[in-house]
Amino acid sequence: PDLTGHEKFGLGNIKYNISRIHVTAVELPSASISLLPGSGIKLVIGNASLTIDMNWNIRTWMFKDSGRGTVHISKVFVTAIFSTPLDNTSPTSISLTSCRTTSGDVDIKLNGKT
């Protein structure tokens, strides 16, 4: 979905819109799934990266600008625990019990005028 909003900055408001958000690359060089006896499943993803392309525009009382942008997030680590019911009476379901995510580097490149 598009991101639209405004922020107070200095002497005025900045209105922004980020649209046409597309994930263009995902790398998962280290991923593992293990069973946790009696409780569920553990997913560990290490040193992942993600690249996103988008359009952006901003408007203030003084100026407006727009363009294309790329965000590259790297050194992403995720640990997630999923629980599963142990009885056979209910339909199979999985719920997220805990999730921890960290990222190391974020590189943002904005190009003006689409």
Sine and cosine of phi, psi and omega as CSV:
sin_phi,cos_phi,sin_psi,cos_psi,sin_omega,cos_omega
0.00,0.00,0.41,-0.91,0.05,-1.00
-0.94,0.34,0.46,-0.89,0.08,-1.00
-0.93,-0.37,0.85,-0.52,-0.01,-1.00
-0.73,-0.68,0.62,-0.78,0.03,-1.00
-0.01,-1.00,-0.20,-0.98,0.06,-1.00
-0.53,-0.85,0.46,-0.89,0.00,-1.00
-0.71,-0.71,0.62,-0.78,0.13,-0.99
-0.98,0.18,0.76,-0.65,-0.03,-1.00
-0.54,-0.84,0.90,-0.44,0.02,-1.00
0.89,0.46,-0.87,-0.49,-0.09,-1.00
-1.00,-0.04,0.02,1.00,-0.05,-1.00
-0.31,-0.95,-0.14,-0.99,0.02,-1.00
-0.99,-0.13,0.55,-0.84,0.15,-0.99
-0.92,-0.39,0.86,-0.51,0.09,-1.00
-0.99,-0.12,0.68,-0.73,-0.02,-1.00
-0.70,-0.71,0.41,-0.91,0.08,-1.00
-0.58,-0.82,0.79,-0.61,0.09,-1.00
-0.88,-0.47,0.86,-0.50,-0.10,-0.99
-0.73,-0.68,0.12,-0.99,-0.02,-1.00
0.76,0.65,0.76,0.65,0.00,-1.00
-0.98,0.21,0.85,-0.53,-0.02,-1.00
-0.74,-0.67,0.77,-0.63,0.15,-0.99
-0.99,0.17,0.89,-0.46,-0.08,-1.00
-0.97,-0.23,-0.28,0.96,0.02,-1.00
-0.39,-0.92,0.65,-0.76,0.11,-0.99
-0.68,-0.73,0.78,-0.63,0.05,-1.00
-0.83,-0.55,0.79,-0.61,0.02,-1.00
-0.84,-0.55,0.97,0.25,-0.09,-1.00
-0.93,0.36,-0.37,0.93,0.00,-1.00
-0.65,-0.76,0.94,-0.35,0.02,-1.00
-0.61,-0.79,0.63,-0.77,0.04,-1.00
-0.57,-0.82,0.49,-0.87,0.07,-1.00
-0.81,-0.59,0.74,-0.67,0.05,-1.00
-0.70,-0.71,0.47,-0.88,0.04,-1.00
-1.00,0.06,0.68,-0.74,0.09,-1.00
-0.96,-0.27,0.96,-0.28,-0.10,-0.99
-0.79,0.61,0.80,-0.60,0.06,-1.00
0.98,0.18,-0.08,1.00,-0.06,-1.00
-0.73,-0.69,-0.58,0.81,-0.01,-1.00
0.37,-0.93,-0.67,-0.74,-0.14,-0.99
-0.75,-0.67,0.65,-0.76,0.06,-1.00
-0.91,-0.42,0.79,-0.61,0.04,-1.00
-0.92,-0.39,0.79,-0.61,0.04,-1.00
-0.81,-0.58,0.82,-0.58,0.06,-1.00
-0.85,-0.52,0.79,-0.61,-0.04,-1.00
-0.84,-0.54,0.62,-0.78,0.09,-1.00
0.82,0.58,0.66,0.75,0.01,-1.00
-0.99,0.13,0.25,-0.97,0.09,-1.00
-0.59,-0.81,0.35,-0.94,-0.09,-1.00
-0.55,-0.83,0.70,-0.71,0.07,-1.00
-0.85,-0.53,0.73,-0.68,-0.04,-1.00
-0.79,-0.61,0.75,-0.66,0.13,-0.99
-0.96,-0.27,0.48,-0.88,-0.05,-1.00
-0.31,-0.95,0.28,-0.96,0.23,-0.97
-0.99,-0.16,0.50,-0.87,0.04,-1.00
-0.62,-0.78,0.46,-0.89,0.20,-0.98
-0.48,-0.88,0.54,-0.84,0.05,-1.00
-0.75,-0.66,0.44,-0.90,0.01,-1.00
-0.58,-0.82,0.74,-0.67,0.11,-0.99
-0.80,-0.61,0.02,-1.00,0.04,-1.00
-0.93,0.37,-0.33,0.94,-0.03,-1.00
-0.99,-0.13,-0.57,0.82,-0.10,-1.00
-0.41,-0.91,0.18,-0.98,0.14,-0.99
-0.65,-0.76,0.47,-0.88,0.00,-1.00
-0.45,-0.89,0.37,-0.93,0.01,-1.00
-0.43,-0.90,0.23,-0.97,0.03,-1.00
0.14,-0.99,-0.34,-0.94,0.04,-1.00
-0.93,-0.37,0.41,-0.91,0.02,-1.00
-0.56,-0.83,0.37,-0.93,0.08,-1.00
-0.73,-0.68,0.72,-0.69,0.08,-1.00
-0.87,-0.49,0.80,-0.60,0.06,-1.00
-0.88,-0.48,0.87,-0.49,0.01,-1.00
-0.93,-0.36,0.80,-0.59,-0.03,-1.00
-0.75,-0.66,0.13,-0.99,-0.05,-1.00
0.84,0.54,0.72,0.69,0.00,-1.00
-1.00,-0.02,0.76,-0.65,0.03,-1.00
-0.82,-0.58,0.76,-0.65,-0.04,-1.00
-0.76,-0.65,0.73,-0.68,0.18,-0.98
-0.80,-0.60,0.85,-0.52,-0.02,-1.00
-0.77,-0.63,0.65,-0.76,0.06,-1.00
-0.90,-0.43,0.81,-0.59,0.03,-1.00
-0.92,-0.38,0.69,-0.72,0.06,-1.00
-0.97,-0.26,0.51,-0.86,0.03,-1.00
-0.76,-0.65,0.62,-0.78,0.02,-1.00
-0.92,0.40,0.58,-0.81,-0.04,-1.00
-1.00,-0.09,-0.14,0.99,0.00,-1.00
-1.00,-0.03,0.36,-0.93,-0.01,-1.00
-0.99,-0.13,0.16,0.99,-0.08,-1.00
-1.00,0.02,-0.38,0.92,-0.03,-1.00
-0.94,-0.33,0.34,-0.94,0.04,-1.00
-0.89,0.47,0.46,-0.89,0.01,-1.00
-0.89,0.46,0.76,-0.65,0.04,-1.00
-0.56,-0.83,0.39,-0.92,0.04,-1.00
-0.75,-0.66,0.72,-0.69,0.07,-1.00
-0.78,-0.63,0.56,-0.83,0.01,-1.00
-0.98,0.22,0.87,-0.49,-0.02,-1.00
-1.00,-0.03,-0.68,0.73,0.03,-1.00
-0.46,-0.89,0.43,-0.90,0.00,-1.00
-0.48,-0.88,0.75,-0.66,0.06,-1.00
-0.77,-0.64,0.79,-0.61,-0.03,-1.00
-0.74,-0.67,0.68,-0.73,0.13,-0.99
-0.73,-0.68,0.49,-0.87,0.08,-1.00
-0.73,-0.68,0.57,-0.82,-0.07,-1.00
-1.00,-0.08,-0.76,0.65,-0.11,-0.99
-0.77,-0.64,0.66,-0.75,0.12,-0.99
-0.77,-0.63,0.85,-0.52,0.00,-1.00
-0.91,-0.42,0.87,-0.50,-0.01,-1.00
-0.90,-0.43,0.80,-0.60,0.06,-1.00
-0.84,-0.54,0.84,-0.55,0.03,-1.00
-0.91,-0.42,0.77,-0.64,0.07,-1.00
-0.92,-0.39,0.74,-0.67,-0.04,-1.00
-0.99,0.17,0.38,-0.93,0.08,-1.00
0.83,0.56,0.97,-0.24,0.03,-1.00
-0.97,0.26,0.00,0.00,0.00,0.00
